[in-house]
Amino acid sequence: MTRHAFGKILEPSLRSSRAPAIIGMISVALLLTADLWPCCFPQVVRTLTAGLQGTVTDINGKPPAGVAVNYRNLERNLQSGTLTTAKGQYRISYYPGPYLIEAKLRNLKRWVREGIIRKDNETQQLDIVLAAEGSAAAVNLRPEDYIQRALEAVRKNLEHMKKAVDRIQISVMGQPIVRPDRAAHLSKVDAKERVAVDVAPDALVLIKLRDSGQFRSPALVAFRDQQAEVNFYDTDPLRYPMDEGEWSLVAKELEPFYKAASEINRGPERFDPFLQQLIRATEEAIRTKREQSPPGLSINEIGRFNCLFLDSYSLMNWLGFEGLEPDDSFVRRSLTAQALKSDPRKANDDLAKGVEEWRNLLQKSGALEPDHLRSASAYMRRKLGEGLLFKESNRVRKWPWLPESATLYSAPLIGRIKCHVIFSRIDGQLQIVGIIGQ
């Protein structure tokens, strides 16, 4: 069987074999290799070698529920995060190197510390105590304040990355998008189902970077409790160049995809129009025996699995926004190489049941009410990753179901973890040609 890069890339950097993964809340461990239906299913790879673990308590020794623990690798400028369990425990797997870790929950004082993990396979124990801060409501900044702080945060991050800051020009793309009010919907949710209400950022700012006057890439700055967190989607200086006009055109063409992703009142079939090329490639690969057919699954069922996969990422995003922490066991059951290899149909059914449970939980919370969906649409599309993309080439990916000269565009779909949705222009329209989950 022809080997190719599908399933080998951990982070959207194609030129480095050490490219890091961005791993978040849920421990997805789908270890599909190039030999296991590479164009049938989303590919997920997890190879992390170090980490932090511990317990978060308040000054009375009690574990507050749903503390957000965020981790930033300062050397690679990549981030991860999780929420504490009911017992206050957390664990974050990542790469060795210098890090910054923070823990926060409303009405408790934000806790921050820097450290370093020096060895592979090293797990450090780090217990955290949060002090009381009072119950005063957080104050939103003015749009111009968000803009100024976002620009300062990006510049500081570039300095951490040892980039030539004097060559890079930074500007804002559009206005900050502030988180819409959701208090009425949170009040409908049982306390046992609710987690930290500050999981969703207070505001999102899209930033444009130019290197010596040439468009380089966008970055997204998220604000939580007035603190800026910078996310660079394109971290590879050797990326195929894309001028600003091309970025604007492709971003505009991808708007229907992000609109569909944000419309969680619709079912997973809303992703069908974007997946037709990938399904045709799968069918052709199986017909020509370039790949084996997953036992027991029809082409339609393979398409359904991909729709469910994308739907699950969209629902993750909304669950975090609504302050909900659902059961994620179905993800662990269905998205494993063993499950897909031994009983793909059951894995498909497990994923479908789990997605339905998540949507029912959102329905119960009031999150699917039309007025709420409309008011949160722009915010959620930006939070899902709209506007972030970069250009690549199939000469590097070497996917056999595409021409070697095919131009690819990688766009994120961000739940609590991130997947990369790879598009290419087919018959004049952008279509999904690959999905890499993390």
C-alpha positions in Angstrom: 0.0 0.0 0.0 1.2 3.5 -0.8 2.4 5.3 2.3 1.6 9.0 2.7 1.5 11.7 5.3 -2.1 11.4 6.4 -2.3 10.8 10.1 1.4 11.7 10.6 1.1 15.4 11.3 0.6 16.3 14.9 0.3 20.1 14.5 -0.1 22.2 11.4 3.6 22.3 10.7 4.6 20.1 7.7 8.3 20.9 7.5 9.3 19.6 10.9 9.2 16.0 12.2 9.1 17.4 15.7 5.9 19.4 15.1 4.0 19.5 18.5 0.4 18.5 19.0 -2.2 20.7 20.6 -4.2 18.6 23.0 -7.0 19.8 25.2 -9.8 18.6 27.4 -10.7 15.2 26.1 -8.2 12.3 25.8 -8.8 11.3 22.2 -6.4 8.5 21.3 -7.2 7.5 17.8 -3.9 6.1 16.6 -4.7 5.4 12.9 -1.7 4.7 10.8 -1.3 5.0 7.0 -2.3 1.4 6.8 -5.7 1.7 8.4 -8.2 3.4 6.0 -6.4 6.7 5.8 -9.0 8.6 3.7 -12.0 6.9 5.3 -11.9 8.4 8.9 -10.5 11.5 10.6 -6.9 10.8 11.6 -5.9 11.5 15.2 -2.4 11.1 16.6 -1.3 11.6 20.2 2.4 11.3 21.2 3.1 13.4 24.3 6.1 12.8 26.5 5.8 14.9 29.6 3.2 16.5 31.8 1.9 18.1 35.0 -0.6 16.7 37.5 -1.9 17.8 40.9 -4.9 18.9 43.0 -6.5 22.3 43.1 -8.0 23.4 46.4 -9.2 26.6 48.1 -7.6 28.0 51.3 -9.9 25.7 53.3 -8.5 22.6 51.6 -11.7 22.0 49.6 -11.6 21.3 45.9 -13.8 23.9 44.0 -15.6 22.4 41.0 -14.5 23.0 37.5 -11.3 25.1 37.9 -9.8 25.9 34.5 -6.1 24.9 34.4 -4.3 26.3 31.4 -0.8 25.4 30.2 1.4 27.2 27.8 4.7 25.8 26.5 6.8 29.0 26.2 9.4 27.5 23.9 6.9 26.3 21.3 4.3 29.0 22.1 1.5 26.4 22.2 -1.3 26.0 24.7 -3.4 23.3 26.3 -6.0 23.2 29.1 -8.3 21.2 31.2 -10.9 21.4 34.0 -10.4 19.8 37.4 -12.5 16.8 38.4 -14.9 16.7 41.2 -12.0 15.8 43.5 -10.0 18.8 42.3 -7.5 16.7 40.3 -6.0 17.7 36.9 -3.5 16.2 34.5 -2.0 17.8 31.4 0.2 15.9 29.0 2.6 18.0 26.9 6.2 18.3 25.7 9.2 19.1 27.9 10.5 22.6 28.1 9.7 25.9 29.9 6.0 26.5 30.7 3.6 28.8 32.2 0.6 27.4 34.1 -2.5 29.2 35.4 -5.5 28.1 37.4 -8.6 30.3 37.7 -12.3 30.3 38.7 -14.6 33.2 39.2 -14.5 34.7 42.7 -11.1 33.1 43.3 -7.8 34.8 42.8 -6.0 33.8 39.5 -2.9 31.6 40.2 0.1 31.7 37.9 3.5 30.1 37.9 6.3 29.4 35.5 8.5 26.3 35.5 10.4 23.8 33.3 10.1 20.2 32.5 13.6 19.0 31.5 13.2 15.4 30.6 11.1 13.2 28.3 8.5 11.0 30.2 8.8 13.3 33.2 5.5 14.1 35.1 5.7 16.8 37.7 3.4 17.0 40.7 2.1 20.6 41.2 -0.6 21.2 43.7 -2.4 24.6 43.6 -4.2 26.6 46.3 -6.6 29.4 45.2 -7.2 32.3 47.4 -10.6 34.2 47.7 -10.9 37.3 45.6 -14.4 38.5 46.4 -17.6 38.2 44.4 -17.4 41.4 42.3 -18.4 40.8 38.8 -15.8 41.0 36.1 -15.6 44.3 34.2 -15.5 44.1 30.4 -12.9 46.3 28.7 -13.8 48.8 26.0 -13.1 47.6 22.4 -10.1 49.9 22.1 -8.7 48.4 25.3 -9.1 44.9 23.9 -7.3 46.0 20.7 -4.4 47.6 22.5 -3.9 44.7 24.9 -4.2 42.2 22.0 -1.4 43.9 20.1 0.8 44.1 23.1 0.2 40.4 23.9 1.1 39.3 20.3 4.3 41.3 20.4 5.3 39.9 23.7 4.7 36.3 22.4 6.8 37.0 19.3 9.6 38.0 21.6 9.2 34.8 23.6 9.4 32.9 20.3 12.6 34.8 19.5 11.2 36.2 16.3 12.5 39.3 14.7 9.9 41.6 16.1 11.3 44.7 14.4 10.4 43.1 11.0 6.9 42.1 11.9 3.9 44.5 11.7 0.8 43.7 13.7 -2.7 45.1 13.1 -6.2 44.2 14.1 -8.7 42.6 11.6 -12.1 43.9 12.3 -13.5 44.7 15.8 -13.2 42.6 18.9 -16.1 40.1 19.3 -17.4 40.2 22.9 -19.0 37.1 24.5 -22.8 37.4 24.5 -24.7 37.1 27.8 -25.8 33.6 28.6 -26.9 33.9 32.3 -30.5 33.0 31.5 -29.4 29.8 29.9 -27.0 28.8 32.7 -29.8 29.2 35.2 -31.7 26.3 33.6 -28.8 23.9 34.1 -28.5 21.7 37.2 -25.5 22.6 39.3 -24.0 19.1 39.0 -23.9 19.6 35.2 -22.4 23.1 35.3 -18.7 23.9 35.3 -16.7 27.1 35.5 -18.6 29.8 33.8 -15.4 31.5 32.6 -14.4 28.7 30.2 -15.5 30.7 27.2 -13.3 33.8 26.5 -14.7 37.2 27.4 -13.6 38.6 24.0 -11.9 37.4 20.8 -9.6 39.6 18.6 -8.3 38.6 15.2 -4.8 39.9 14.4 -3.0 40.2 11.1 0.8 39.7 11.0 3.0 41.1 8.2 6.7 40.2 7.9 8.7 43.0 6.2 5.5 44.3 4.7 4.4 40.9 3.3 1.2 39.2 4.7 2.2 36.3 6.9 -0.8 34.9 8.8 -3.6 35.7 11.2 -3.5 35.0 14.9 -6.4 34.9 17.5 -6.2 36.6 20.9 -8.7 35.4 23.5 -9.4 37.4 26.7 -10.3 35.7 30.0 -10.6 37.9 33.1 -8.9 40.7 31.1 -5.8 38.4 30.5 -4.8 37.9 26.8 -4.0 34.4 25.4 -2.4 34.4 22.0 -3.0 31.5 19.5 -0.8 31.4 16.4 -2.4 28.9 14.0 0.5 29.1 11.5 3.9 28.7 13.4 6.0 27.5 10.5 8.2 30.2 8.8 8.7 27.9 5.8 4.9 27.6 5.1 3.9 28.1 1.5 3.3 31.9 1.1 -0.2 33.2 0.8 -0.8 36.8 0.1 -3.5 38.8 1.8 -5.8 38.7 -1.2 -5.7 34.9 -1.3 -6.3 34.7 2.4 -9.3 37.0 2.1 -10.8 35.0 -0.8 -10.4 31.7 0.9 -11.6 32.9 4.3 -14.7 34.3 2.5 -15.4 31.0 0.8 -15.1 29.1 4.1 -17.8 31.3 5.8 -20.6 28.8 4.9 -18.6 26.0 6.5 -18.2 27.9 9.8 -21.8 29.0 9.6 -22.9 25.4 9.3 -20.6 24.4 12.2 -22.1 27.0 14.5 -25.7 25.9 13.7 -25.8 23.1 16.3 -29.7 23.1 16.2 -29.2 21.2 12.9 -27.9 17.6 12.8 -24.5 16.3 11.7 -25.8 15.9 8.1 -25.3 19.7 7.7 -21.6 18.8 7.0 -22.6 16.6 4.0 -22.2 19.2 1.3 -18.6 19.8 2.3 -17.6 16.1 2.4 -18.6 14.9 -1.0 -15.1 15.0 -2.5 -13.7 13.0 0.5 -16.4 10.4 0.2 -15.8 10.1 -3.6 -12.0 9.7 -2.9 -12.8 7.0 -0.3 -15.1 5.1 -2.7 -12.5 5.2 -5.4 -9.7 4.1 -3.1 -11.8 1.1 -2.0 -12.9 0.3 -5.6 -9.3 0.3 -6.9 -8.2 -1.7 -3.8 -5.7 1.1 -2.8 -7.4 0.8 0.6 -9.3 -1.9 2.4 -13.0 -1.3 3.1 -13.8 -1.0 6.8 -15.6 -4.2 7.6 -19.3 -3.8 7.8 -19.5 -0.1 6.8 -21.0 1.2 3.6 -19.7 4.4 1.9 -22.8 6.3 3.4 -21.9 5.1 6.9 -18.3 6.3 6.4 -19.6 9.6 5.4 -21.9 9.7 8.4 -18.9 9.0 10.7 -17.1 12.0 9.3 -20.2 14.2 9.8 -20.5 13.0 13.4 -16.8 13.7 14.0 -17.1 17.3 12.8 -20.4 17.7 14.7 -18.8 16.5 17.9 -16.1 19.3 17.7 -18.8 21.9 17.1 -20.8 20.7 20.1 -17.7 20.7 22.3 -17.3 24.4 21.6 -20.9 25.2 22.6 -20.8 23.0 25.7 -17.8 25.0 26.9 -19.5 28.2 26.1 -22.6 27.1 28.1 -20.5 26.1 31.0 -21.4 22.4 30.7 -19.2 19.4 31.3 -20.8 16.4 29.7 -20.0 12.7 29.7 -17.3 12.2 27.1 -16.9 8.4 27.4 -18.4 7.8 24.0 -15.5 9.7 22.5 -13.0 7.5 24.1 -15.0 4.4 23.1 -15.6 5.3 19.4 -12.4 7.1 18.5 -9.8 4.4 19.0 -8.0 2.4 16.5 -9.1 -0.8 18.2 -12.8 0.2 18.1 -12.7 1.1 14.5 -10.7 -2.0 13.5 -12.7 -4.5 15.5 -16.3 -3.1 15.1 -16.5 0.1 13.0 -20.3 0.0 13.0 -20.5 -0.1 16.8 -17.9 2.8 16.9 -20.1 4.7 14.5 -23.3 4.0 16.6 -21.5 5.0 19.8 -20.4 8.3 18.3 -23.9 9.0 17.1 -25.5 8.2 20.5 -22.9 10.5 22.2 -23.5 13.4 19.9 -27.2 13.0 20.4 -26.7 13.1 24.2 -24.7 16.3 23.9 -27.3 18.0 21.7 -30.1 17.0 24.1 -28.1 18.5 27.0 -27.7 21.7 25.1 -31.5 21.6 24.3 -32.2 21.1 28.0 -30.1 24.1 28.9 -31.9 26.4 26.5 -28.8 26.8 24.3 -30.7 25.9 21.1 -33.3 28.6 21.5 -33.3 30.6 18.2 -32.6 34.0 19.8 -29.7 32.6 21.7 -28.2 31.0 18.6 -28.5 34.2 16.6 -27.0 36.4 19.3 -24.0 34.1 19.8 -23.4 33.2 16.1 -20.6 35.7 15.3 -18.8 34.9 18.6 -19.1 31.1 18.2 -17.9 31.2 14.5 -14.8 33.1 15.6 -14.3 30.8 18.5 -14.6 27.8 16.2 -11.7 29.2 14.2 -13.2 31.3 11.4 -10.5 33.4 9.8 -7.6 31.2 10.8 -6.1 29.3 7.9 -2.8 28.6 6.1 -1.7 27.3 2.7 0.1 24.0 2.0 0.8 21.7 -0.9 0.1 18.0 -1.6 3.7 17.8 -2.7 4.4 17.6 1.0 1.4 15.7 2.2 1.5 13.3 -0.7 -2.1 12.1 -0.4 -2.6 9.6 -3.2 -6.3 10.6 -3.7 -5.2 14.1 -4.8 -3.0 15.4 -7.6 0.6 16.0 -6.4 0.2 19.7 -7.5 -3.0 20.3 -5.5 -3.1 23.4 -3.3 -4.4 22.7 0.2 -5.8 25.0 2.8 -5.8 24.0 6.5 -8.5 25.5 8.6 -9.2 24.7 12.3 -12.4 23.5 13.9 -11.8 24.1 17.6 -13.8 22.4 20.3 -12.0 22.0 23.6 -9.5 20.3 21.4 -8.6 21.2 17.8 -8.9 19.4 14.5 -7.5 20.5 11.2 -10.0 20.4 8.3 -8.0 20.3 5.0 -9.7 21.9 1.9 -8.8 21.9 -1.7 -10.5 23.5 -4.8 -12.4 20.8 -6.7 -14.3 21.9 -9.8 -14.1 25.5 -8.7 -15.3 24.9 -5.1 -13.5 24.4 -1.8 -14.2 20.8 -0.6 -12.9 18.9 2.4 -10.2 16.5 1.3 -8.9 15.4 4.7 -9.5 15.7 8.5 -6.8 15.5 11.1 -8.1 15.4 14.7 -6.1 15.9 17.9 
